[in-house]
Amino acid sequence: MADRYLTVSQVAELLGTTERFPRPLIAERRIVFVKVGRHVRIPESALNTFIDAHTVQPIGHRRSSLRRAA
């Protein structure tokens, strides 16, 4: 299946941010992008990879060594 190429505004919308968030990611080359002339497109798979790499997993329940005072 072919990858869908997203504009900066589409990426921002999917992330729930403004366009000011993805632009530095592109400028600092922290996300994969494609140049089409002077336009920038981000493959949907690259966005998913970026999200996966920056997803923080919850910490499992840890037992406290301190007991609660009654």
C-alpha positions as a Markdown table, in Angstrom:
| # | Residue | x | y | z |
|---|---|---|---|---|
| 1 | Met | 0.0 | 0.0 | 0.0 |
| 2 | Ala | 1.3 | 3.5 | -0.9 |
| 3 | Asp | 2.3 | 5.8 | 1.8 |
| 4 | Arg | 0.3 | 9.0 | 2.2 |
| 5 | Tyr | 2.3 | 12.3 | 2.2 |
| 6 | Leu | 1.1 | 14.9 | 4.6 |
| 7 | Thr | 1.5 | 18.7 | 4.6 |
| 8 | Val | 2.8 | 20.5 | 7.7 |
| 9 | Ser | -0.7 | 21.7 | 8.5 |
| 10 | Gln | -2.0 | 18.1 | 8.3 |
| 11 | Val | 0.7 | 16.8 | 10.6 |
| 12 | Ala | 0.0 | 19.6 | 13.1 |
| 13 | Glu | -3.7 | 18.8 | 13.0 |
| 14 | Leu | -3.1 | 15.0 | 13.6 |
| 15 | Leu | -0.8 | 15.9 | 16.5 |
| 16 | Gly | -3.2 | 18.4 | 17.9 |
| 17 | Thr | -0.7 | 21.2 | 17.7 |
| 18 | Thr | 0.0 | 24.3 | 15.6 |
| 19 | Glu | 2.2 | 24.4 | 12.6 |
| 20 | Arg | 5.0 | 25.8 | 14.8 |
| 21 | Phe | 5.6 | 22.4 | 16.3 |
| 22 | Pro | 6.4 | 20.3 | 13.2 |
| 23 | Arg | 8.5 | 23.0 | 11.5 |
| 24 | Pro | 11.5 | 22.7 | 13.9 |
| 25 | Leu | 11.3 | 18.9 | 13.6 |
| 26 | Ile | 11.8 | 19.3 | 9.9 |
| 27 | Ala | 14.4 | 22.1 | 10.2 |
| 28 | Glu | 16.4 | 20.0 | 12.7 |
| 29 | Arg | 15.9 | 16.8 | 10.7 |
| 30 | Arg | 14.3 | 15.1 | 13.6 |
| 31 | Ile | 11.6 | 13.6 | 11.4 |
| 32 | Val | 11.8 | 12.1 | 7.9 |
| 33 | Phe | 10.4 | 14.4 | 5.2 |
| 34 | Val | 10.3 | 14.7 | 1.4 |
| 35 | Lys | 11.0 | 17.8 | -0.5 |
| 36 | Val | 8.8 | 18.3 | -3.5 |
| 37 | Gly | 10.2 | 21.4 | -5.1 |
| 38 | Arg | 10.0 | 23.9 | -2.3 |
| 39 | His | 7.2 | 22.1 | -0.6 |
| 40 | Val | 7.7 | 19.7 | 2.3 |
| 41 | Arg | 5.7 | 16.5 | 2.8 |
| 42 | Ile | 6.0 | 14.0 | 5.7 |
| 43 | Pro | 5.2 | 10.4 | 5.0 |
| 44 | Glu | 2.4 | 9.1 | 7.3 |
| 45 | Ser | 4.7 | 6.2 | 8.2 |
| 46 | Ala | 7.4 | 8.6 | 9.3 |
| 47 | Leu | 4.9 | 10.4 | 11.5 |
| 48 | Asn | 3.8 | 7.1 | 13.1 |
| 49 | Thr | 7.5 | 6.2 | 13.7 |
| 50 | Phe | 8.1 | 9.5 | 15.3 |
| 51 | Ile | 5.1 | 9.1 | 17.6 |
| 52 | Asp | 6.1 | 5.6 | 18.5 |
| 53 | Ala | 9.7 | 6.7 | 19.3 |
| 54 | His | 8.4 | 9.4 | 21.6 |
| 55 | Thr | 5.6 | 7.5 | 23.3 |
| 56 | Val | 6.3 | 7.2 | 27.1 |
| 57 | Gln | 5.0 | 3.9 | 28.6 |
| 58 | Pro | 3.5 | 4.0 | 32.1 |
| 59 | Ile | 5.4 | 2.6 | 35.0 |
| 60 | Gly | 3.9 | -0.5 | 36.5 |
| 61 | His | 2.5 | -0.5 | 40.0 |
| 62 | Arg | 5.4 | -0.3 | 42.4 |
| 63 | Arg | 5.1 | -1.4 | 46.0 |
| 64 | Ser | 6.2 | 1.2 | 48.4 |
| 65 | Ser | 8.6 | 0.2 | 51.1 |
| 66 | Leu | 7.1 | 2.8 | 53.4 |
| 67 | Arg | 3.8 | 1.9 | 55.1 |
| 68 | Arg | 1.1 | 4.3 | 55.7 |
| 69 | Ala | 0.4 | 5.7 | 59.1 |
| 70 | Ala | -3.0 | 4.8 | 60.4 |
